[in-house]
Amino acid sequence: MLRTDLTISSFRCDELRASWLALQVWMVIVLSLTSPVYSQTPLPSVANGWESPKLPSSVGPVFLPPVDPSSPVDVDQRLRQLESANAQLGQRFDQMAEQNRRLMGQIDSFSTSSMADDDQYRGSSLRGFDDQPEDIRGDEPEPAVDESSAPSTFGEGFKWETKDGEYSLVFHNETQLDLRAYGQPNSDPVNQFGFYFSRVRLYFNGHMTKPIEYSVALSKGLGDLNLLDAYLNFNYDERLQFRIGRYRVPFTYDWYALSNQFLPTFERSVFALNYGYNRNFACMVHGELGEDLAEYAVAVANGPRNQYFDFNSDKDVLAYINYRPFQNSEALRALNYLNIGGSTAYGIQDQSPLPDGFRTSLNATRNEGALEAAPIFLDLNPGVLERGPRQLNELHIAYYYKQLSLMGAWDTGYNSYARETGPQVKVPTYAYHVQFGYFLTGEEVTRRTFVEPIAPFDLRKGKRGMGAFEIQSRYDEFIVGDEIFTDGLADGNRWTNRVKTIDAGLNWYLTKYSMVRFDWQHAIFAQPVPYRPGKFQSVSNLFWTRFQMYF
């Protein structure tokens, strides 16, 4: 019986010994897998400001009393010893796991700060880290988000704006490439056939707080690169705003209300091209009244046309008003977008004249490139100055209804000229024009601005469209008084002071931001003018194509 008990006891001891050995192997495997020394991330050193964690001193090595095979075995006592050792191992395992968790947290923190300080690591290693599967990347810190900013957007320009809308920057680009071909052969100095960059402009505008608006624009055209616009506009109330800087001043509907990108014709009327103020340095009060029922502007400007400087202490005063009497009428909805109004300008001048050469298809300019692009029908004699008072007036009308645009203006007034040693001469001027545009493809307009084609031009399958098509035409007459010849300001044997032009063409709007224009301009001169040395013509035919991008 004793032998049997001893045999059973020996068997149970062997079983317990095997179990304990298996438990120890399992614990070693678990501790090894959870130990930070097996992490693939290099451990930071103390030199980098990181302290290695220390194990609690309360948990030391675990020892199991040895078993003497020659002595009787107390099974219960041995089991209690094993349970105590197992409890200690479990406690140690928990504490090692906690230490491992803290260590991994410090490693993550150290790695994040290192990446923030190391541009090379940010550029290459971080991309490799992001390419790893999520199950081995661990939790990554969320990138910081600047709540004050918003992403850029593209609409009628590229726009960057703070989230509260207080500050913004909008970038616009205008590019116009012209092909000009004249019907008269061997013209000189005008090229019979030529390509020209009519306009390449970069616009930067936006807000410096919502009420304070700004605009800066650079222009490269037939001449040099120039500052086009630079102004501030204070808009605390739409009814009464204040603007200061260089910009299109409020004289003629063509110049003040219409941007060149949106005209039905290629350029403005002959009067506006030659006698419009274009851009001036000015101070202006302006506003909109009665829910867009009327617009007004009053400005004090330097005066010389399209100049950066003034040449005397006198300033010009300009005023403009546009009224839409039926804007909100339900009974007369067809007249909602009828515009009537006028503008006036008065000042005293003392400078070289601009224009000194009058043209039908180009703004008043002294750029040498203009001599090759557009012919002159009236050229002032050398030594002539613009000196004395100037008074110009315009009445305008504009009507927009569905696909139709109708515009017209009547202009009158005088300019004062003088030879260097002669008296001042008031030279009267008269002009009028009428023009129209009509969309054949159904697009509707309420004013001249961006046009969104119903079917934008596209050749891709499933997106095919032809764009929008608008026919346009204008009749224009411009007269300068005979005093320009009788007082020796220009040569009446070479030039004319009366011209009529007829424009007819087609505008093809590919998309909202790009278009191709085609125009035929037929100019009729009251008396023949030279188109090359020794050769005169009574008419001029310009075949005009323009590729335009504006956003």
Helices and strands as residue ranges (DSSP letters): H 2-34, G 36-38, G 46-48, H 75-117, H 119-120, I 121-125, H 126-130, H 134-137, E 153-154, E 158-161, E 167-182, E 193-208, E 212-220, E 225-234, E 241-248, H 253-257, G 260-262, H 270-275, E 279-289, E 294-301, E 316-323, G 333-335, E 338-351, E 357-358, H 369-373, E 378-379, E 384-401, E 404-419, E 425-439, E 468-480, H 483-486, E 498-511, E 514-532, E 535-550
